[in-house]
Amino acid sequence: MKIFSAGKRVKRSAAMNCLLVNQFATPGLGSLMGRRYVEGALQLALAVGGFVLVIWAYIQWFWGMFRNVGGADSITWPFPAYGKVGAIMFAASWCLAWVTSISLLRAARKTQQDEMQSKLPPKILPPKIKRD
């Protein structure tokens, strides 16, 4: 019994859809669609965690600006460090999604080549002519 379904083959069109979802929708979802469950879960967790940290940093930053609207001192409140960590986490999930997408495309190309090889007729050799 296989724990992961790595034995399933992905067609090229499905691999391209996985790439598009990974790069333009949410990193990790395309990997999950391509049956790469461990990589997809890691990418999705990094993407969601990074997104939440960045949004929380922006909320904190805007709240700091809102509190100092009528104040005489200038707003020098820096962008929180966890916002930068969140941005790095999201970028890392995006890069991992790119690597997984390329891996899916390569596996699909190998599958396509294997299918083409199996559809070829067997090689028939001509009879040998004996010379005396």
C-alpha positions as CSV (number, residue, x, y, z in Angstrom):
1,M,0.0,0.0,0.0
2,K,1.4,3.4,-1.0
3,I,1.2,6.2,1.5
4,F,1.4,8.9,-1.1
5,S,-0.1,8.8,-4.5
6,A,3.1,9.4,-6.3
7,G,2.3,6.6,-8.8
8,K,-0.4,8.7,-10.5
9,R,0.7,10.3,-13.7
10,V,-0.2,13.9,-14.6
11,K,-1.0,14.9,-18.1
12,R,0.7,18.0,-19.6
13,S,-2.5,20.1,-19.6
14,A,-3.1,19.3,-16.0
15,A,0.5,20.1,-15.1
16,M,0.1,23.5,-16.9
17,N,-3.1,24.2,-15.0
18,C,-1.2,23.4,-11.7
19,L,1.5,25.8,-12.7
20,L,-1.0,28.6,-13.4
21,V,-2.8,28.1,-10.1
22,N,0.5,27.9,-8.2
23,Q,1.9,31.1,-9.7
24,F,-1.2,33.3,-10.2
25,A,-3.7,32.1,-7.6
26,T,-2.3,30.7,-4.4
27,P,1.0,28.9,-3.9
28,G,0.3,25.4,-2.9
29,L,-3.1,24.9,-4.4
30,G,-1.6,23.9,-7.8
31,S,0.7,21.5,-6.0
32,L,-2.2,19.9,-4.2
33,M,-4.0,19.6,-7.6
34,G,-0.9,17.9,-9.0
35,R,-1.1,15.3,-6.2
36,R,2.0,16.6,-4.4
37,Y,0.4,16.7,-1.0
38,V,3.3,17.3,1.3
39,E,4.9,20.0,-0.8
40,G,1.5,21.6,-1.4
41,A,0.6,21.7,2.3
42,L,4.0,23.3,3.1
43,Q,3.6,25.9,0.4
44,L,0.0,26.7,1.4
45,A,0.9,27.0,5.1
46,L,3.8,29.3,4.2
47,A,1.7,31.4,1.9
48,V,-1.3,31.8,4.3
49,G,1.0,32.4,7.3
50,G,3.0,35.0,5.4
51,F,-0.1,36.7,4.1
52,V,-1.6,37.0,7.5
53,L,1.6,38.4,9.0
54,V,1.8,41.1,6.2
55,I,-1.8,42.1,6.6
56,W,-1.4,42.3,10.4
57,A,1.7,44.5,10.0
58,Y,-0.3,46.8,7.7
59,I,-3.1,47.0,10.1
60,Q,-0.7,47.9,12.9
61,W,1.0,50.5,10.7
62,F,-2.2,52.1,9.7
63,W,-3.5,52.1,13.3
64,G,-0.2,53.9,14.4
65,M,-0.8,56.5,11.6
66,F,-4.4,56.9,12.7
67,R,-3.5,57.5,16.4
68,N,-1.0,60.3,15.3
69,V,-3.3,62.1,12.9
70,G,-3.7,65.2,15.1
71,G,-0.4,64.9,16.9
72,A,2.5,67.4,16.5
73,D,5.2,64.7,16.2
74,S,5.9,63.2,12.9
75,I,5.0,59.6,12.2
76,T,8.2,57.6,12.3
77,W,6.7,54.3,13.3
78,P,8.6,51.7,11.3
79,F,7.1,48.8,9.5
80,P,7.0,45.9,12.0
81,A,9.6,43.1,11.7
82,Y,6.9,40.4,11.5
83,G,5.6,42.0,8.3
84,K,9.0,41.6,6.7
85,V,9.2,38.0,8.0
86,G,5.7,37.4,6.4
87,A,6.8,38.8,3.1
88,I,9.8,36.5,3.1
89,M,7.6,33.5,4.0
90,F,5.2,34.3,1.1
91,A,8.1,34.8,-1.3
92,A,9.6,31.4,-0.2
93,S,6.3,29.7,-0.7
94,W,6.1,31.2,-4.2
95,C,9.6,30.0,-5.1
96,L,8.8,26.5,-3.7
97,A,5.6,26.5,-5.8
98,W,7.6,27.3,-8.9
99,V,10.0,24.4,-8.2
100,T,7.1,22.0,-7.7
101,S,5.4,23.3,-10.9
102,I,8.5,22.7,-13.0
103,S,8.8,19.2,-11.5
104,L,5.2,18.5,-12.5
105,L,5.9,19.7,-16.0
106,R,9.0,17.5,-16.3
107,A,7.1,14.5,-15.0
108,A,4.3,15.2,-17.5
109,R,6.7,15.4,-20.3
110,K,8.3,12.1,-19.3
111,T,4.8,10.5,-19.1
112,Q,4.0,11.9,-22.6
113,Q,7.3,10.4,-24.0
114,D,6.6,7.0,-22.4
115,E,3.1,7.0,-23.9
116,M,4.5,7.8,-27.3
117,Q,7.0,5.0,-27.0
118,S,4.4,2.5,-26.0
119,K,2.2,3.4,-29.0
120,L,5.0,2.8,-31.5
121,P,4.7,-0.5,-33.4
122,P,7.3,-3.2,-32.6
123,K,10.5,-2.8,-34.7
124,I,10.4,-5.4,-37.5
125,L,13.7,-6.3,-39.0
126,P,14.0,-7.4,-42.5
127,P,15.3,-11.0,-43.1
128,K,19.0,-11.4,-43.6
129,I,20.3,-12.5,-47.0
130,K,22.8,-15.2,-46.9
131,R,25.7,-15.0,-49.3
132,D,27.6,-18.0,-50.5
